[in-house]
């Protein structure tokens, strides 16, 4: 199988196309005798196979109207889950209601995962400045921290079918300035 040639630059395609048009005009005018004498007989198909312009880029995918809804639902669940974790009560009826809310939140999260939607709180993970999963809003020096770590998330990471729909947003804890342990 012959190797596929790389596409030529657009300027070269224009120049060669102009030359081919000149050669074709001359061939029609003289019946090809003069071009053959000059050694300019060119196989047009051969040239076009090698000087084919690159295909146009694919159009960007249309935005999914559900993605905004999915992101908003995941943000709400994230906030309600954080509020639920802080709820405590000594009254049995209120404690039972709090427990039911927790069960409902877990069921909603499982339903999202069945739909290939995942919402993650990245707090506690090591901060990678090259990652597209997290956008830091602030860097805060904290004692005891030896490597940059995500200390708090304001918004969860939302992934739909393996694609990041929303990056998490939060605060990065950094080693304090002048801390001898921070020279890791």
Buried (B, 14 or more C-beta within 10 A) or exposed (E): EEEEEEBBEEEEBEEBBEEBEEBEEBBEEEEBEEBEEEEBEBEEEEBEEEBEEEEEEEEEEEEEEEBEEBBEBBBEBBEBBEEBEEEEEEEEEEEEEBEEBBEEBEEBBEEBEEEEBBBBBBBEBEBEEEBEBBBBEEEEEBEEBEEBBBBBBBBBBBBBEEEEBBBBBBBBBBBBEEBEEBEE
